Amino acid sequence: MSITVKGLKKVYGEQKAVDDISFSIGQGEIVGFLGPNGAGKSTTMKMITGYLEPDAGEIEVAGCRLQVAPLEARKKIGYLPEANPLYHDMYVREYLDFIAGIHEVKNPKQAIDNVITLTGLTPEKHKKIGQLSKGYKQRVGLAAALIHDPEVLILDEPTSGLDPNQIMEIRDVIRKLGKNKTVLFSSHILQEVEALCSRVIIINKGKLVADDELKNLGQASSGIQVRLSFREVLEEEWLRRLPAVMAVERKDPNTWVLETSDPDALNKQVMELALQHNLNIVSLQTESRNLEEVFRDLTFKKQ
């Protein structure tokens, strides 16, 4: 695994910012790291990158244990913090050359050319960083994180403050990087996470509340929704009596949304109900819950 976290803890006074979380991420995965403000996302990322020392737990990055070989582990990490600190009086190439020197990059000129092309900085590469737009400054931060060709990328709100076009461009860059690198990134734009990730980790109040494939999260957090329409009008109680039904909601006189943990069993029971009472089913389909609904279910109800 490229990132392995076991029993990670960080405490500030009486507040448990990160409370005994564990997860692993493999090479070639792009994983969304989600949680409400103050959930512990940035603290966790800072511990993985070595900027903060954990109070307990183990961190391994690309085969290097951070607590045992911190410098070796950091060489394998590219980090874009949420604040994205930059030297505004430096030119883009000058700044990237400075970062390349810190990482002791061999052939820095070639490395700078590569990341400028990859992050779309070519039109602005001769400008001072302070003259750049928010979007291009974010690209400079991403280029700096990539300059030493790390195996692991930790991106904290990489599209914060960008316009929709800039978000799409940075998203494309992250997607390309995810083909051969491990990418862990946080974002409050849930549509962005759905577009980029197949897997999501969600924390709330410092605790891990979900770690699963996107397609499975709806089932894990609560019941699955099945939308059902009949040609006839029927009594709600008929549906409530079905063993697989957890909840019933009427959308219009003929349409219902049923919640269940076993859609296959529910579909069978609905068919039997229709045969028993000579009902005509117009439609019967399972509806997947989007990430926003899952996120609220896992975090809002636990506030």
N, C-alpha and C positions, 0 to 999 in steps of 0.2 A: 504493500500500500504506500502511496506517496505521502499521505497525511494520516497519522494515527494519534488520536487523543484519548487518554484513559484517565478517568476520575479527576478531571481538571476542576480546580477550585481557585477562586479569588475573592478575598473578603476585604471590605473597607469599613473598619470600625465594626458596627453590628450588621452592616448590610452585606449579604452574600451576592456579589455581582455575578459570579459564575459558580454554580452549585453542583459539583460532581457530574460533569457531562463527559460522555464518551462517544466517539464516532470515528470512522475510517473512510478515506476517499482514495480511490484508485486512479492510476494514470489514465488520461484521456477522458476523465469525468468533468463536467461542468455542473457544479452543485450550488444551488441557491441557499443562502444563509439568511433566514428571516426571523423577525421578532419585533415587537413594539419598541418604541423609544425606551431606552433604559433596561432592555431585556438582557444585555450582556454581550451583544454581538461584537462590538468594537473591542471590548476588553478581551474576548476570546481570540480575536484576530491578532491583537497586539501580543498576546502570550504565544501564539503559534509562530509569529515572526521574531520573537525574542525581544520585543520592545518592553514587555512587562514580564516579571518573574512570577510564575504561579505560586500560590500558597501550598498547593498539593496537586498531585497528578503527574502524568508523563506525556511528553510530546515527542513524536518521531516524524521527521520530514525527510522523504526520499532516502530512507535507511539510516539517517543520522539522528541520534537521540539529542534533543536540544539541550538538555541539562548537562550532558556529558561532553558534547562537541558543538558548542554554540556557533562558533565561527564557520565550521564546515556546513552546519545546517543552514545558516543564513545565506551562504553562497548559492544554495539551491532554491532560494525563495526570491520572488519578485513581489514587492509590496506597494500598493497604491493606497495610502491612508485617505480617510474621508476629507481631511483638511487640505491634502495635496500641497505641502509646503514647497515653494519654488523660490529661486533667486530672481526677482523681477528685473534686476539690472543686467542680468547676463543674457547673451544671445542664445537662441535655441541650440545651435550646434556647440557653442561654448559650454553650455550647461551639461549637455549630454556627454561631452568629452570629459568634463569634470567627474561625472558619475561613473563613466567608464574607467577612469583612473582609480577611483576608490575601489572598484571591483577588480582592478588589475586585468582588464580585458585585453586579450591579445588582438592585434589588428583593430584598434578602436575606430579608425576611419570607416572600415567596412561595416563594423557593427552599428555605427551611427547611421550610415546610409541605409542599412537594412531596416532599422526600427523607424526611421523617418518615413520610409516608403510604406511600411506595414501599418503605421498609425495615421497615415494621411497628412503628415506634417509638411510635405514638400512645398506647398505654396507659401508657407510661413517660416521656413527654416532659417532665413537670414534676418529675421526680426528679433528684437528684444522680447523676452517673455512677458514683460509688463505691458507690451503693446498688443498682446494677443487677446482674443475673445475668451470667454469662459470655456467654451468648447475646445479651443485649441490648447489652452492651458491644461485641460484635462488630458489631452492627447500627449502633451509633453510629460506629464506625470506617468502616463502609461508607458511611454517610450523609455523613460528612466527605469521603470520597473522591469523592462524587457531587455535592457542593454547588455546584460551578462548572460542572456539565454537561459533563464532559470527553468528548473523542472516543474516548479510549483508557483502559481500566481495567487496572491491574496489581494482581492480588490474590494475595498470598503466604499460602497456607494459610488461606483465608477461613473455613473451618468447623472449624478446630482447637479441640478441647476442647468442642464442642457436642454435645448429645444428639441422637438420631435425628430427633426432631420439629423441632428447631432447624435441623438440617442440611437437611432437606427444605424448610423455609421460606426459608433463605438460597439454596438451589439454585434455587428458583422466582424469586427476585429476580434472580439472575445470568442465568437463562434469558430473562427479560423484557428485561434490559439488553442482551443479546447481539443483539437484533433490529436495533438501530441503532448499536451501539458495537462497538469491537474489544475483546475480553476475553482477556487472557492470565492464567491462574491456575495455581498449583501446588497439589498436594494429594497426600497419601499414601493417600487413600481412593480406590482405583482404580475401585470401583463408581460413585462420584460422577462421575469423569471419563467413564466409559462412558455415564452417563445424560445428561451435559451436552454432550459434545464429539463432533464428527465427525472431528476431527483432533487428533493428539498429537505433541508434541516431547519426545524423551527424551534426556537427557544423562547421561554417566557419566564420572567422573574428569575433569570439565571439557570433555569432548569430546562432540560431537553424534553420537549413535548411531542415532537414528531421527527422521524427520520425515515423517509420512504420514497418510493417512486411516485411521481405526480399522479399517475393513474390509480394508485392504491389509496391515496390520502383521503378521498371522499368516503371510502368504506371504513377507514381506520378511525376517523374522527366521530362519525355518527352514522345514522342509517342512510341507505341508498333510496333515492326517490324514483318512483315509477308513476308516469302519467298515464291515466286511463280514461277513455271516453266511451260512453254507451249511447246507442240511439235512443234508449228509453231513459226516463227519469226514475231513479231508485232511491231507497232510503239509505241514509248514511250508516245506520246500524248494521245493514247487511255487510258492508265492507269492514266495519270495525270488528265483526265476529270472525273474520278470517284469521287463522292462527299466526300467519307470517306478517300481519300488519302491526306496525308500531305506532303509527299516527295517520290521521286522515285529514285532508284539507280539500274543501270543495272550491273549484275555480269558477264554474258556472253550473247551470242545472244538470248538465250531462257530463261534465269533466271533473275528474278528481286527481289529486296528487297523493299517493300513498307512500309512506316511509317504511322501509323494511331492512333487515340485515341479511335477508336471503331472497334475492329477486327471482331466482328460479322456482323456489317453492311458492312464492306469491303468484307468479304467472300461472302456475298449475292450479292454484286455488281459485284464481279469478276465472279461468276457463271452466272449472267445475261449477262455480256459481252461475256462470252464464248458461250452461247446459241445464242446470237444475231449474232455473227460473225463466228459461227461454228468452234470454237477453241477447241483444246484438252488440258485440264489441266493435266500435269504430276504429279505435287505436289503442295500442298497449306498448309503451316504450320506456326503457330505463333511462333516466336522465343523470348525467354525471355532474357533480357539483364543481364549480370553478374554485380556483385557488383562494380567491377573496373570501368565499363562504367558509372554506376550510380554515383559513387563517383566523377569521373572527371566532369561529367555533372553538378553536384551540387556545386563543389568547384572551379575547374580550370577556368570555364567560368566567375566566379565571382571575380577573382583576380583583 
